[in-house]
Amino acid sequence: MKELTKEQKNFLLSSIRDVKDFPKPGIIFKDITTLLNNQDAFSLLMEHLEDRYKDYNLDFIAGIESRGFIFGAALASRLRIGFVPIRKSGKLPYTTISEKYALEYGYDEIEIHIDAFRDKKNSKVLLIDDLIATGGTAEAAAKLIKKVKQDLVESCFIVELKFLEGKKKLEKLTNIYSILEIE
């Protein structure tokens, strides 16, 4: 199941709820909680991810706060490898390194523990999140992984909002795999 059929993709897409005007007017939020609580959809997705990545010989999966934690930790468990949380600034209790990224108005910052990859260098890492939109957070996460001298093999997103072109920021840093694409 390295490739999903059109029917399987449509099934997964239909399991994601659209919430209009959230978090602000004009935005249609892609709510993955309905995919998570649908055992058939979540199982299909996780089986697909496991099948895709089982031969990559990954050492770690890094997930972006917060929904990337769900998919990343579940996949790491299936692949029997470590999971690294990438969190918003000030959320991790130990010594961290950070990367800033631009928002529409201002900046934000994400962090990882300085020993997140157990002091190994050049570990094979998969970055995962639920969605790529404008790409700012994903780009910062990719830069953070590279900053600590890890081999970022690929970035995986459950949903890509193609019309926002976030993938363009990330393509310079890593390979990208989007399971579902919304034009």
MOCOR-V195480 format. One record per backbone hydrogen bond with DSSP energy under -1.0 kcal/mol. CO is the residue of the C=O (numbers start at 1). NH is the residue of the N-H. E is the energy in kcal/mol with one decimal. If there is no record, write none. Layout:
BEGIN
co = {CO	CO}
nh = {NH	NH}
e = {E	E}
END
This chain:
BEGIN
co = {5	6	7	8	9	10	13	17	19	24	27	27	29	31	32	33	35	38	39	40	41	42	43	44	45	46	47	48	49	50	53	59	60	61	62	63	64	66	67	68	69	70	71	72	73	74	75	76	82	84	86	87	88	95	97	99	101	106	108	109	110	111	112	113	115	117	123	124	124	125	126	127	128	129	130	132	133	135	136	137	138	139	140	141	142	143	144	145	146	149	151	151	154	155	156	157	158	159	160	160	161	162	165	167	170	170	175	177	180	182}
nh = {9	10	11	12	13	14	16	31	29	27	21	22	19	17	36	37	38	42	43	44	45	46	47	48	49	50	51	52	53	54	56	82	126	84	128	86	68	69	71	72	73	74	75	76	77	78	79	81	61	63	65	111	91	114	112	110	108	103	101	89	99	87	97	116	118	120	151	59	60	153	62	156	64	158	159	161	166	139	140	141	142	143	144	145	146	147	148	150	149	122	125	153	127	177	129	179	180	132	162	182	164	165	168	171	173	174	155	157	160	162}
e = {-2.5	-2.5	-2.1	-2.4	-3.0	-2.5	-1.5	-3.2	-2.7	-1.9	-1.8	-1.2	-2.4	-1.8	-2.4	-1.9	-1.1	-2.9	-2.1	-2.2	-2.6	-2.7	-2.6	-2.3	-2.5	-2.6	-2.5	-2.5	-2.4	-1.6	-1.6	-1.5	-1.8	-2.8	-2.6	-2.9	-1.9	-1.1	-1.3	-2.4	-2.6	-1.8	-2.3	-2.8	-2.2	-1.9	-2.4	-2.3	-2.1	-2.1	-2.5	-3.1	-1.4	-2.7	-1.9	-2.2	-2.4	-3.0	-2.3	-1.8	-2.1	-2.3	-2.2	-1.9	-2.2	-2.0	-2.4	-3.0	-2.0	-2.4	-3.1	-3.2	-1.8	-1.3	-2.1	-2.5	-1.4	-2.6	-2.1	-2.5	-2.5	-2.5	-2.2	-2.2	-2.1	-2.4	-1.3	-1.5	-1.9	-3.4	-3.0	-1.1	-2.4	-2.9	-1.9	-2.5	-1.8	-2.1	-1.3	-3.0	-1.8	-1.6	-1.1	-2.2	-2.1	-1.7	-2.4	-2.4	-2.5	-1.6}
END
